[in-house]
């Protein structure tokens, strides 16, 4: 049995650590595959996230998988096709309807809305639990897109301090998500790691 097959077997038995190892092993490959079609970073990340959520949701069937690559990339391919199908439908609706409502473009299912609400709640609570300086550094990095050097200059601290604070913040936030909901944890890892 290969290492990957062993991971799949462990995942099918609800092993979250095995899933994270699998995620680390395949995330970049899946992202690159999707990006070839989508050509847009954020959209490609979102679709990659959906691939891994689907794999986790269907984990109990993984024992039957013969080709890991085939399985993962067939899910990715279907998600890309669904994305284009949905985009085409949206475009047709826009051109064919004079009473087009902007909000219809971003309609989510009730499950999506619930998950988004849960994610924001856990995220905001965890963020508010960080020490003030660590929270400020995290926000400057992940919300405002500043580099470690820019943050160090702005706050008058060393780059090493910024790195240490970011490592601690990410570790704390990941733990908060892991304790809350495993799917939310995966989403957090994709967005903020």
Order of alpha helices (4+ residues) and beta strands (2+ residues): alpha-alpha-alpha-alpha-alpha-alpha-alpha-alpha-alpha
